Amino acid sequence: MVIFYCHWFDPSYRGTIGDPKYIIANIHIEKRYLLFDQFILARNVRQVYYVPYLTSRKDKQGWCVVIKIKPVALNLYI
């Protein structure tokens, strides 16, 4: 059984905002949600990348765009 340690973000409007036009989610990086367990089974995981907004966007300070990426399997032959 493989498990991962993870961080949950606040699912309310204070910590998570969806944008249906671009099919993306925004999360506030400082709004952690501590009510869920810190571990998750590997079969329930999605790999994502967090892209912060530019520092010139004062209204988006602390917010990041969540981008789902396809995991790449590395074949290392030594």
QUICORWO-V498870 format. One record per residue. N is the residue number from 1. RES is the residue in one small letter. PHI is phi in whole degrees, 0 to 359 (none if undefined). NEAR is the number of other ideal C-beta (glycine too) atoms within 8 Angstrom. Layout:
<<N | RES | PHI | NEAR> <N | RES | PHI | NEAR>>
This chain:
<<1 | m | none | 3> <2 | v | 252 | 5> <3 | i | 233 | 8> <4 | f | 239 | 8> <5 | y | 276 | 5> <6 | c | 219 | 8> <7 | h | 246 | 5> <8 | w | 255 | 8> <9 | f | 250 | 12> <10 | d | 304 | 10> <11 | p | 282 | 6> <12 | s | 281 | 6> <13 | y | 297 | 5> <14 | r | 286 | 6> <15 | g | 237 | 11> <16 | t | 217 | 13> <17 | i | 226 | 7> <18 | g | 267 | 7> <19 | d | 240 | 9> <20 | p | 294 | 5> <21 | k | 296 | 4> <22 | y | 254 | 5> <23 | i | 53 | 5> <24 | i | 229 | 9> <25 | a | 238 | 9> <26 | n | 246 | 13> <27 | i | 234 | 12> <28 | h | 269 | 12> <29 | i | 296 | 10> <30 | e | 267 | 5> <31 | k | 264 | 11> <32 | r | 278 | 8> <33 | y | 243 | 10> <34 | l | 261 | 5> <35 | l | 279 | 4> <36 | f | 266 | 6> <37 | d | 297 | 4> <38 | q | 276 | 6> <39 | f | 240 | 7> <40 | i | 218 | 9> <41 | l | 289 | 8> <42 | a | 300 | 8> <43 | r | 290 | 4> <44 | n | 259 | 5> <45 | v | 267 | 9> <46 | r | 236 | 4> <47 | q | 275 | 8> <48 | v | 228 | 8> <49 | y | 231 | 7> <50 | y | 258 | 10> <51 | v | 250 | 7> <52 | p | 287 | 7> <53 | y | 288 | 10> <54 | l | 298 | 6> <55 | t | 294 | 5> <56 | s | 287 | 4> <57 | r | 272 | 8> <58 | k | 297 | 5> <59 | d | 288 | 4> <60 | k | 250 | 9> <61 | q | 296 | 8> <62 | g | 91 | 6> <63 | w | 263 | 12> <64 | c | 227 | 10> <65 | v | 270 | 10> <66 | v | 264 | 11> <67 | i | 242 | 9> <68 | k | 281 | 6> <69 | i | 238 | 7> <70 | k | 273 | 4> <71 | p | 296 | 5> <72 | v | 250 | 4> <73 | a | 276 | 4> <74 | l | 265 | 4> <75 | n | 254 | 4> <76 | l | 256 | 4> <77 | y | 251 | 3> <78 | i | 246 | 2>>
